[in-house]
Structure formats: C-alpha cells, structure tokens
Amino acid sequence: MTSTDPTIMQPDPKDFIDLYTTRMPYGKYEGYRLVDLPEPYVVWMANQGFPHGKLGEMLQSVHTIKVNGLEYLFDPLRNK
C-alpha cells in the first residue's frame, strides 16, 4: 500500500545511492564507503560531533541506519 499523503516523507533514491558510493575522505578509514565504516567508529563520531556540511549529514544518516540495524537495505547494491 502506498500513501499519497504529502506529509509522509519519501526517501530520495539518489541520496541512498550517494550514501553507498561516497567514501570517507580522511582519517583511519579513508577510502572506505561510508556505509562500510565500522559501527563503533560511527558511534564515536556521533559522540564527538559530525563534521559540518554534506559529509556530516551523510554520516548522520549512516549512524541512524547502523544503530537501527538497517544495513541490509544496501545489500541489493552490494550484490550488483
């Protein structure tokens, strides 16, 4: 069942793919896909404060996905 209620947010598929393809630009995990960063590292970053801008927003999304056990959402992209 799909909702046509405009107050219900629908995720943007491009943002989802960007989360999968974007790589960490610096630090211990430089070059890792954001979605492949270890959960303890992402939780540590959340406690320290995410960077400002697009990267910070993406890391916040990754944090939400990881702490809620939703990494499986990326499986279809991994299996391509």
C-alpha positions as CSV (number, residue, x, y, z in Angstrom):
1,M,0.0,0.0,0.0
2,T,1.4,3.4,-1.0
3,S,0.5,6.6,0.7
4,T,-0.3,9.7,-1.2
5,D,-0.2,11.8,2.0
6,P,2.2,14.6,1.2
7,T,3.2,14.8,4.9
8,I,4.9,11.4,4.7
9,M,8.5,11.8,3.6
10,Q,9.7,9.6,0.9
11,P,13.5,8.9,0.7
12,D,15.3,10.1,-2.4
13,P,16.8,7.1,-4.2
14,K,19.7,9.3,-5.4
15,D,20.6,10.2,-1.7
16,F,20.5,6.5,-0.9
17,I,22.9,5.6,-3.8
18,D,25.1,8.5,-2.7
19,L,25.4,7.0,0.8
20,Y,26.5,3.8,-0.8
21,T,29.0,5.2,-3.2
22,T,30.6,8.0,-1.1
23,R,33.9,7.2,0.5
24,M,35.4,8.5,3.7
25,P,37.8,11.3,2.6
26,Y,40.1,11.3,5.6
27,G,41.2,9.5,8.8
28,K,41.8,5.9,9.8
29,Y,39.1,4.7,7.4
30,E,40.0,6.9,4.4
31,G,38.7,5.3,1.3
32,Y,36.0,3.1,2.9
33,R,32.4,3.5,1.8
34,L,30.5,5.5,4.4
35,V,28.1,2.6,4.8
36,D,31.0,0.2,5.4
37,L,32.5,2.2,8.2
38,P,32.6,0.1,11.4
39,E,29.6,0.9,13.7
40,P,31.8,1.7,16.7
41,Y,33.6,4.4,14.7
42,V,30.3,5.9,13.5
43,V,29.0,5.9,17.1
44,W,32.3,7.5,18.2
45,M,31.9,10.2,15.6
46,A,28.3,10.8,16.7
47,N,29.6,11.4,20.3
48,Q,32.3,13.7,19.1
49,G,30.1,15.6,16.7
50,F,29.8,15.1,13.0
51,P,31.5,17.4,10.6
52,H,29.5,20.3,9.1
53,G,28.1,20.1,5.6
54,K,27.1,17.3,3.3
55,L,29.6,14.8,4.8
56,G,28.2,15.4,8.3
57,E,24.7,14.9,7.1
58,M,25.6,11.7,5.3
59,L,27.4,10.4,8.4
60,Q,24.4,11.1,10.5
61,S,22.3,9.1,8.1
62,V,24.8,6.2,8.2
63,H,24.7,6.4,12.0
64,T,20.9,6.1,12.0
65,I,21.0,3.2,9.6
66,K,23.6,1.3,11.6
67,V,22.2,1.8,15.1
68,N,18.8,0.7,13.8
69,G,20.2,-2.4,12.1
70,L,19.2,-1.3,8.6
71,E,22.4,-2.1,6.8
72,Y,20.6,-4.8,4.9
73,L,19.0,-2.1,2.8
74,F,22.3,-1.8,1.0
75,D,22.5,-5.5,0.1
76,P,20.9,-5.1,-3.3
77,L,23.6,-2.6,-4.2
78,R,26.4,-4.8,-2.9
79,N,25.2,-7.8,-4.9
80,K,25.3,-6.0,-8.2
